[in-house]
Amino acid sequence: MMTSRPRPAVQPTTQRGFLLIEILVSLVIIAFGLLALAGFVTKATTLAVDTVQRTRASTLLSDMAGRLITNKQLAVAGNYVAATQPSTGYGTPSATSTVCADVGVAAVDLCGWHNLLLGTNDAQTGGNAAALGYRGCLSRDPVAPIFTITVAWGGTTPGEPDTVPNSDCGEGQFGDDAYRRVLRTTVRIPSLAE
């Protein structure tokens, strides 16, 4: 016959609460990780907004360059740089215009570009894209038939310290000039003289 032995009594461990400390340390590590992730998401969102703004500015710049190149006659192209250009550039909200009167090719193109800068053609913004703050400026070299097209806008973050865009387009329109961004291109109009 088999005899059963009594089991030895289990001694209680002296490490009470050790699992709780491990959980608390894990929670602290997870909290720091989540804070870092939140900072990354914020920075990524800001960069995405800046990229969208730069893309839109590039499109606006290309639009005016295309309008200017389409009218290759220097006499017509000269009408794009008008004496009536707003000092802050086209796209100034105080100079709102949505209907472009047919008073010449250059005037219609400038009015259309002004409306694009304001965002009046944007269905999603309801014509209130002026808050995006795009300004467009045109200038002409006094000697050569070279036109400079500039688009300025207000960024969501300041630029590099001590860097101000090398253009007066939109100057003072976006608060601190550290937030002002500028894209610029030049267009050379050839002389089509006979």
BANUVO-771971 format. One record per residue (C-alpha): x, y, z; residue number from 1. Coordinates in steps of 0.25 Angstrom, whole numbers, always signed. Layout:
REM BANUVO-771971
<atom xx="X" yy="Y" zz="Z" k="NUM"/>
...
This chain:
REM BANUVO-771971
<atom xx="+0" yy="+0" zz="+0" k="1"/>
<atom xx="+5" yy="+14" zz="-3" k="2"/>
<atom xx="+6" yy="+24" zz="+7" k="3"/>
<atom xx="+5" yy="+38" zz="+4" k="4"/>
<atom xx="+14" yy="+48" zz="+9" k="5"/>
<atom xx="+9" yy="+61" zz="+14" k="6"/>
<atom xx="+13" yy="+73" zz="+5" k="7"/>
<atom xx="+23" yy="+83" zz="+11" k="8"/>
<atom xx="+17" yy="+96" zz="+14" k="9"/>
<atom xx="+20" yy="+107" zz="+4" k="10"/>
<atom xx="+27" yy="+119" zz="+10" k="11"/>
<atom xx="+22" yy="+132" zz="+7" k="12"/>
<atom xx="+31" yy="+141" zz="-1" k="13"/>
<atom xx="+37" yy="+154" zz="+4" k="14"/>
<atom xx="+36" yy="+162" zz="-9" k="15"/>
<atom xx="+22" yy="+167" zz="-7" k="16"/>
<atom xx="+18" yy="+179" zz="-17" k="17"/>
<atom xx="+30" yy="+177" zz="-27" k="18"/>
<atom xx="+20" yy="+175" zz="-38" k="19"/>
<atom xx="+13" yy="+188" zz="-35" k="20"/>
<atom xx="+26" yy="+195" zz="-36" k="21"/>
<atom xx="+29" yy="+189" zz="-50" k="22"/>
<atom xx="+15" yy="+193" zz="-54" k="23"/>
<atom xx="+18" yy="+208" zz="-50" k="24"/>
<atom xx="+31" yy="+208" zz="-57" k="25"/>
<atom xx="+25" yy="+203" zz="-69" k="26"/>
<atom xx="+14" yy="+213" zz="-69" k="27"/>
<atom xx="+24" yy="+224" zz="-67" k="28"/>
<atom xx="+32" yy="+219" zz="-79" k="29"/>
<atom xx="+19" yy="+218" zz="-88" k="30"/>
<atom xx="+15" yy="+232" zz="-83" k="31"/>
<atom xx="+28" yy="+238" zz="-88" k="32"/>
<atom xx="+27" yy="+230" zz="-101" k="33"/>
<atom xx="+13" yy="+236" zz="-103" k="34"/>
<atom xx="+18" yy="+250" zz="-101" k="35"/>
<atom xx="+29" yy="+248" zz="-111" k="36"/>
<atom xx="+19" yy="+243" zz="-121" k="37"/>
<atom xx="+10" yy="+255" zz="-119" k="38"/>
<atom xx="+21" yy="+264" zz="-121" k="39"/>
<atom xx="+24" yy="+257" zz="-134" k="40"/>
<atom xx="+10" yy="+257" zz="-139" k="41"/>
<atom xx="+9" yy="+272" zz="-136" k="42"/>
<atom xx="+22" yy="+275" zz="-144" k="43"/>
<atom xx="+18" yy="+266" zz="-155" k="44"/>
<atom xx="+4" yy="+273" zz="-156" k="45"/>
<atom xx="+11" yy="+287" zz="-157" k="46"/>
<atom xx="+21" yy="+282" zz="-168" k="47"/>
<atom xx="+9" yy="+277" zz="-176" k="48"/>
<atom xx="+2" yy="+290" zz="-175" k="49"/>
<atom xx="+15" yy="+297" zz="-179" k="50"/>
<atom xx="+16" yy="+288" zz="-191" k="51"/>
<atom xx="+2" yy="+290" zz="-195" k="52"/>
<atom xx="+4" yy="+305" zz="-194" k="53"/>
<atom xx="+17" yy="+304" zz="-202" k="54"/>
<atom xx="+10" yy="+296" zz="-213" k="55"/>
<atom xx="-1" yy="+305" zz="-214" k="56"/>
<atom xx="+8" yy="+317" zz="-215" k="57"/>
<atom xx="+16" yy="+310" zz="-226" k="58"/>
<atom xx="+3" yy="+307" zz="-234" k="59"/>
<atom xx="-1" yy="+322" zz="-233" k="60"/>
<atom xx="+13" yy="+326" zz="-237" k="61"/>
<atom xx="+12" yy="+317" zz="-249" k="62"/>
<atom xx="-1" yy="+322" zz="-253" k="63"/>
<atom xx="+3" yy="+336" zz="-254" k="64"/>
<atom xx="+16" yy="+332" zz="-261" k="65"/>
<atom xx="+7" yy="+324" zz="-271" k="66"/>
<atom xx="-2" yy="+336" zz="-273" k="67"/>
<atom xx="+10" yy="+345" zz="-276" k="68"/>
<atom xx="+17" yy="+336" zz="-285" k="69"/>
<atom xx="+4" yy="+334" zz="-293" k="70"/>
<atom xx="+4" yy="+349" zz="-297" k="71"/>
<atom xx="+18" yy="+349" zz="-303" k="72"/>
<atom xx="+17" yy="+363" zz="-309" k="73"/>
<atom xx="+25" yy="+372" zz="-300" k="74"/>
<atom xx="+15" yy="+383" zz="-302" k="75"/>
<atom xx="+4" yy="+374" zz="-296" k="76"/>
<atom xx="+14" yy="+368" zz="-286" k="77"/>
<atom xx="+17" yy="+382" zz="-281" k="78"/>
<atom xx="+3" yy="+384" zz="-277" k="79"/>
<atom xx="+4" yy="+374" zz="-266" k="80"/>
<atom xx="+13" yy="+383" zz="-258" k="81"/>
<atom xx="+3" yy="+394" zz="-255" k="82"/>
<atom xx="+5" yy="+406" zz="-247" k="83"/>
<atom xx="-8" yy="+402" zz="-240" k="84"/>
<atom xx="-2" yy="+390" zz="-234" k="85"/>
<atom xx="-6" yy="+390" zz="-219" k="86"/>
<atom xx="+6" yy="+393" zz="-210" k="87"/>
<atom xx="+4" yy="+380" zz="-202" k="88"/>
<atom xx="+2" yy="+372" zz="-215" k="89"/>
<atom xx="-10" yy="+366" zz="-222" k="90"/>
<atom xx="-18" yy="+357" zz="-213" k="91"/>
<atom xx="-20" yy="+368" zz="-202" k="92"/>
<atom xx="-33" yy="+365" zz="-196" k="93"/>
<atom xx="-37" yy="+380" zz="-196" k="94"/>
<atom xx="-37" yy="+380" zz="-211" k="95"/>
<atom xx="-47" yy="+369" zz="-212" k="96"/>
<atom xx="-52" yy="+366" zz="-227" k="97"/>
<atom xx="-59" yy="+354" zz="-232" k="98"/>
<atom xx="-64" yy="+360" zz="-245" k="99"/>
<atom xx="-53" yy="+363" zz="-256" k="100"/>
<atom xx="-57" yy="+374" zz="-266" k="101"/>
<atom xx="-53" yy="+371" zz="-280" k="102"/>
<atom xx="-44" yy="+383" zz="-281" k="103"/>
<atom xx="-31" yy="+377" zz="-287" k="104"/>
<atom xx="-24" yy="+364" zz="-287" k="105"/>
<atom xx="-14" yy="+368" zz="-276" k="106"/>
<atom xx="-25" yy="+374" zz="-267" k="107"/>
<atom xx="-34" yy="+362" zz="-268" k="108"/>
<atom xx="-22" yy="+353" zz="-265" k="109"/>
<atom xx="-18" yy="+362" zz="-253" k="110"/>
<atom xx="-32" yy="+361" zz="-248" k="111"/>
<atom xx="-33" yy="+346" zz="-249" k="112"/>
<atom xx="-19" yy="+344" zz="-242" k="113"/>
<atom xx="-24" yy="+354" zz="-231" k="114"/>
<atom xx="-36" yy="+345" zz="-229" k="115"/>
<atom xx="-28" yy="+332" zz="-229" k="116"/>
<atom xx="-19" yy="+338" zz="-218" k="117"/>
<atom xx="-31" yy="+342" zz="-210" k="118"/>
<atom xx="-37" yy="+328" zz="-212" k="119"/>
<atom xx="-50" yy="+333" zz="-218" k="120"/>
<atom xx="-50" yy="+321" zz="-227" k="121"/>
<atom xx="-49" yy="+310" zz="-216" k="122"/>
<atom xx="-62" yy="+303" zz="-213" k="123"/>
<atom xx="-57" yy="+298" zz="-200" k="124"/>
<atom xx="-53" yy="+311" zz="-194" k="125"/>
<atom xx="-65" yy="+319" zz="-198" k="126"/>
<atom xx="-57" yy="+330" zz="-204" k="127"/>
<atom xx="-50" yy="+332" zz="-190" k="128"/>
<atom xx="-36" yy="+328" zz="-193" k="129"/>
<atom xx="-31" yy="+342" zz="-190" k="130"/>
<atom xx="-28" yy="+336" zz="-177" k="131"/>
<atom xx="-17" yy="+328" zz="-184" k="132"/>
<atom xx="-11" yy="+341" zz="-187" k="133"/>
<atom xx="-5" yy="+340" zz="-201" k="134"/>
<atom xx="+0" yy="+352" zz="-208" k="135"/>
<atom xx="+5" yy="+353" zz="-222" k="136"/>
<atom xx="+15" yy="+364" zz="-227" k="137"/>
<atom xx="+20" yy="+367" zz="-241" k="138"/>
<atom xx="+32" yy="+375" zz="-245" k="139"/>
<atom xx="+40" yy="+378" zz="-258" k="140"/>
<atom xx="+54" yy="+380" zz="-260" k="141"/>
<atom xx="+56" yy="+395" zz="-265" k="142"/>
<atom xx="+66" yy="+391" zz="-276" k="143"/>
<atom xx="+63" yy="+377" zz="-280" k="144"/>
<atom xx="+50" yy="+370" zz="-283" k="145"/>
<atom xx="+50" yy="+362" zz="-271" k="146"/>
<atom xx="+38" yy="+361" zz="-262" k="147"/>
<atom xx="+39" yy="+356" zz="-247" k="148"/>
<atom xx="+27" yy="+349" zz="-241" k="149"/>
<atom xx="+26" yy="+347" zz="-226" k="150"/>
<atom xx="+16" yy="+340" zz="-217" k="151"/>
<atom xx="+17" yy="+343" zz="-202" k="152"/>
<atom xx="+9" yy="+336" zz="-191" k="153"/>
<atom xx="+9" yy="+335" zz="-176" k="154"/>
<atom xx="+15" yy="+322" zz="-171" k="155"/>
<atom xx="+10" yy="+314" zz="-158" k="156"/>
<atom xx="+24" yy="+315" zz="-152" k="157"/>
<atom xx="+35" yy="+325" zz="-152" k="158"/>
<atom xx="+47" yy="+323" zz="-162" k="159"/>
<atom xx="+61" yy="+321" zz="-158" k="160"/>
<atom xx="+66" yy="+332" zz="-148" k="161"/>
<atom xx="+71" yy="+345" zz="-154" k="162"/>
<atom xx="+66" yy="+341" zz="-168" k="163"/>
<atom xx="+56" yy="+351" zz="-175" k="164"/>
<atom xx="+52" yy="+348" zz="-189" k="165"/>
<atom xx="+59" yy="+356" zz="-200" k="166"/>
<atom xx="+47" yy="+363" zz="-205" k="167"/>
<atom xx="+37" yy="+374" zz="-201" k="168"/>
<atom xx="+25" yy="+366" zz="-206" k="169"/>
<atom xx="+15" yy="+365" zz="-195" k="170"/>
<atom xx="+24" yy="+372" zz="-185" k="171"/>
<atom xx="+18" yy="+375" zz="-172" k="172"/>
<atom xx="+5" yy="+367" zz="-176" k="173"/>
<atom xx="+7" yy="+354" zz="-168" k="174"/>
<atom xx="+11" yy="+360" zz="-154" k="175"/>
<atom xx="+26" yy="+357" zz="-151" k="176"/>
<atom xx="+34" yy="+356" zz="-164" k="177"/>
<atom xx="+40" yy="+343" zz="-159" k="178"/>
<atom xx="+26" yy="+336" zz="-163" k="179"/>
<atom xx="+27" yy="+342" zz="-177" k="180"/>
<atom xx="+30" yy="+332" zz="-188" k="181"/>
<atom xx="+33" yy="+336" zz="-202" k="182"/>
<atom xx="+34" yy="+329" zz="-216" k="183"/>
<atom xx="+39" yy="+336" zz="-228" k="184"/>
<atom xx="+42" yy="+333" zz="-242" k="185"/>
<atom xx="+46" yy="+342" zz="-254" k="186"/>
<atom xx="+40" yy="+342" zz="-268" k="187"/>
<atom xx="+48" yy="+347" zz="-280" k="188"/>
<atom xx="+39" yy="+352" zz="-291" k="189"/>
<atom xx="+47" yy="+352" zz="-305" k="190"/>
<atom xx="+46" yy="+364" zz="-314" k="191"/>
<atom xx="+37" yy="+360" zz="-326" k="192"/>
<atom xx="+40" yy="+372" zz="-334" k="193"/>
<atom xx="+40" yy="+369" zz="-349" k="194"/>
